[in-house]
Amino acid sequence: MTGLEGVVPVGVVLATALPVLALCVGQALGLALVRRGRGLRVTRSDVPRAGAATWARRAALVVVLAVVGLTPTTGATQQGGASVGVQVWFVVDRTGSMAAEDWGPGDLVVRAPGLAPVPADQRLDGVRHDVVSLARDVPGASYTVIAFADEAGTQLPLTQDSTAVRAWAQTVTQEVTAGSSGTRRDRALDVLLRSLQDARDLDPAMVRLVFYLSDGEQTSDAEVASFAQVAELVDGGAVLGYGTAEGAPMRRFDGTVDPDAPYIPDPDDPSRPALSYADETTLREVAAELGVPYVHRDGPSPTADLVAGLDPEAVAADGRSDVATRRHLVWPFALVAGVLLAAEAWAWARASSRPRRSR
């Protein structure tokens, strides 16, 4: 695709070239009329007059130099010209339900009278383990963390510092219980979409992986949007689910760490703790919309299988690593200008070498 780069501003080129071009064209037309003998007389003098062909040549020179000033270009593509790497997005659910205590290895415990025994650790403990493990499984990548609760936001911009990812995972907490406003699975969708688009525009050759970590619980009645709108920006990843269908209680959180904090009470029966139930159906829907697999995580097992066989070069073979460039097309016009200038110099030299005549 051709275009103009405009090394010299268009306004300057037009303001300079058009008056000179009008003069040259006017002189050429006037002399052409004289040659046809339309009643005009030509007076010879000691200084040779330029003929119509000379002024036409000068008009062509003005046009060619104007084109050179505008600098025409043409599009070109350099295959494999951009470096290929991996960028990883962790989309983490930190709503109150992620504090439910039904994840982890070891013996089952009874959290409250009348409840079934459940694993001892919080779902967020599983998130902490998996975020650190995945960052270790994709060394040399760039990582970013988007967390959502009542609101969503980027908590760690794209960075190659895996230590920063580990530090975030070790310190992440559930939302403050008093500020909870319900869970929506699409809460982070807009932030994720903008982040993926910005990353694509900045580094189009990169391979982008998205890991969505949640229990899938949906407590808001609002209509949810589909993650399918970001699927074209995602090359891989997974939806990781935490928790059990049997449900588990959650401890209150007021911003301070208290392992013995009271459980959140059931609004219908305050004598019993409220239960959070993992919703794998919702998580499978999110996975299908993103075009990635769903994996239930019930303990600190390895995560290497989630990125096994990842070959960034093979993924980027769709042409995203090609670099679009523009090439200047000045040289043909500069060559023509050189020829016209040489002809002009020859004409002046020839005219100057003629013997002067007296009137």
Summary of the structure (lengths in Angstrom):
residues: 359
radius of gyration: 36.7
end to end distance: 58.9
largest distance: 128.6
contacts: 1048
relative contact order: 0.17
helix: 40%
strand: 19%
